[in-house]
Amino acid sequence: MNLIIEDEIFKQYPEVILGVAVLHNIDNKGTNPEIADLLRNAEENAVESMGNIPIIEQPSIIPWREAYRKFGAKPKDYPSSIENLLRRTSKGEQVRHINKLVDIYNVISLKYFVPVGGEDLAKIEGNVLLTFAADNETPVVLLGEQEARPPYPNEVIYKDNQGTICRRWNWKEVDRTKLTEETSNAFIVIEGLPPIGRENIQQAVTKLVELIKKYCGGEIQTAILDKSNPQIALL
């Protein structure tokens, strides 16, 4: 079982970079007030860091809006996960608690202004591909929705042997592979497009690992994926 960035992605997005953490034997149960404090601080610092520059003009948000347009998604209607987080925090909304892992990766997302997502390895079938959707993808139920819908042809998706696990690159994940308190094995992906580069992603990965080890324990392997190193083993 591997996570693989397919060659077709690099043809359209040659400088995409992923920081990946593979987690085994973690404890994702319960809550921790320290994580909640980290999330509140990350929200405050993110708003302060944006200053008076509109979200859509933030240097780390512009490339995701452009990437979405390339595969036919309107960023206004389908914001990247980091743009969505920043929209909410800029309105004074708190990012709600999900579970320890999700809360931690939201801290990282807000701290470094990068999209971050994660999946439960026990619910993954076969390889995970970052690829373009075909015209016959299986309908999937997204988080917070009831009706199954297929991805649009040519949108960027993550998928396994059973179907899509995240639509429109990092817009919304499916319900099937979501992280829960019962998750003990998982993988987390931190995504970058220029001006976010390898150094930024490595810093984010390092901080992510530090927080997971502190609050969830377990064993963690990491890798930086790019055109020269497009895959990592998940098991």
N, C-alpha and C positions, 0 to 999 in steps of 0.2 A: 504494500500500500504506500503510494507516494503522492506528494503534492507536486504538480508539474505545471509550469507556465508553457503553454503551447507556442510553437514558432510563429503562428499567425498573429499572436498578440504583439510580439516584438516587431513585426513588420509595420504595424500601425502605431505602436507605442514603444519605440526602441529603448527608451531610457527608464521604463518602469522597473521598480525595485521593490522587493518584498522582504520584510523581516519576519521570520517564522520561528515560533517557539512550540515545541512538541512536549506535552505534559503527560506524565504518567504517575499514577498513584497519589493524586492530589486529594485534598479534603476541601470540598466546595460547600459544605453544609454550614448553616447558621449565618450570623451576621457579626460584624466587628465594627465598633464605633470609630476606630481609627481609620478604617477605609472610608466610612461616611465623611469624616473630617477631611480626608485627602480629596474626596470628590468635591466637597463644598469649596475648598481652597483652589482646586483646579478650575472650577467655574469662575470664581472671582478673578483669578489671575488671567484667565482667557479673555474675559471682558476687558480687563485693564490692558492686556497686550494688544487688543484690536484697536484701541484708541478711538479716533474719530474716522477711521477708514471703514467704509461699508463692508459688510461680510463678502459680498460678491467681488470686491476689489482687493481682498486679502491675497498676498502673493501665493499662499499655499492652497487657496480655494480656486483661483483662476484656472489652473491646469486641470482640475477635476471637472469644472464646468465645460471646458473645451473638450475633454475626453468624452464626456457624456454626449455632447453635440455630435461628435464624430460617429457615434453609433445610433444616433437618431432620438436620444432622450432629451427633453427640455429640462435644463437644470432647475428652472423655476418650479416645475411640477414634480420633479424627481431629484431632489438634492442629494448629493453624496452624503455619506453618514457623518462626516466631520462638519459639513455645512449645516446639516440638520441639527447637530449638537450645538453649534455656535448660534444658530438662529434662536434656539430655545433659551440658552443661557443669556443671550443678549436681551431677551425679554424679561429676565429675572426668574425664569422657571428653573426649578431644580431637576437634575437628572434623577429619575426615580430609581430606587434600589431594585435590582433584579436578583443577583446572587453575587458572591464574592468575586468570582472571576470576571463577570461582566462589569461590575463596578470598577474593578482594577483596570480593565482595558479601557473603560471610559475615562478614567483618570489620565491614562497615557495618551489617549486621543486628544483630550483637551490640553494637556501639557505641551504636546509637540505639534498640534494642529495637523494630525494625520488620521486617515481612516483606519480603524482597527475592528476586527471581528473575530469570532471564534466558533468552533463547532465541536460537538461531542464525538470522539472517535468511535465509540461503541455503536453509533448510528450511521456511520459511513460505510459504504459498500464499494470496494475497489479503489482505484486511484481517484484523486481529486484533481480536476483540470481547471485552470484558468483559461478560458477559451471564448469563442464566439458561439452564440446560440444558433442551432440549425433551425430549419423551418418546420420541424416535427418534434420539438421538445415536449416532454410530458408535462401536463399541467401540475402545478404545485401550490400548496397552501402557504402563504407568507405569514410571518408573525403578525398577530393581531387581526387576521382576516379569517373568513369562514369558507370562502369559495376558492376552489383551485383554478389557477389560470396559468397558461404557458408563457414563457418568455417570448418576446418578439424576436423574429429572426435577426441575427447579426448583433444583438446586444451582447455586451460582455457579461459572462456569468462564471460562477464556480459551479462545477457539477461533479457528481460521482456516477457510479454505474446505475443507480436508481433514478437519478434525475438532478435537476438544479438544486443547489443549496444556498445560493445567493444571487439575486437578480440585479441587473444594471450595475454590475461590478461590485459596488458596496452599498447600494441604495437600501436593500431590505433582504434579510435572511429568511429562510423557510422555517416553518415550525418543526419539521421532522428532525433536524439535526441540532436544535438549539441547546445551549448550555443550561443545565439545571443544577439544583443542589445535589442530585444523585450522580452527577458527572465525576468520574475519577480519571479518565484519560481524555485528552482534548488537544486541539491545536489552535493557536492564535496567530493571526496574520496582521502585520502592520504594513500599510501600503504607501509608496512614495512615487511621485512624479516630479520632475524638476519644477521649481528650484530645490525641492526636498531631494537630498542625495544620500549616498551610502553612510556618511558620517552621522547625519540626522537620524536615519533609520537604526543605525547601530546604537546610538545613544538611547533611543526609545526602547529597543529590545533589551538593553542592559537594565534599564529602570523597570521594565515589565517583569523581567526575571527576578530582580531583587524583591519586588512586591509580592509576586506569587510565592516565592520561597518563604517569605516572612509570614504570609497569611494563609497559604494553602499547602505548603510543604511539597513533597513529591520529588520526582526526578525530571529535569528539564534539559532538552537538547535544542540548540538554536542554529539557524543558518540565515545567510543573506542570499536571496535569489535574484538573479539578473540574467542578462542574455548569455553570459559566460558560465553561469551555474543555475540552470533553470528548474532544478528539482531537489526535493528532500524526502527522505524516508519518514513515514509517519508512525511506523511500528518498530 
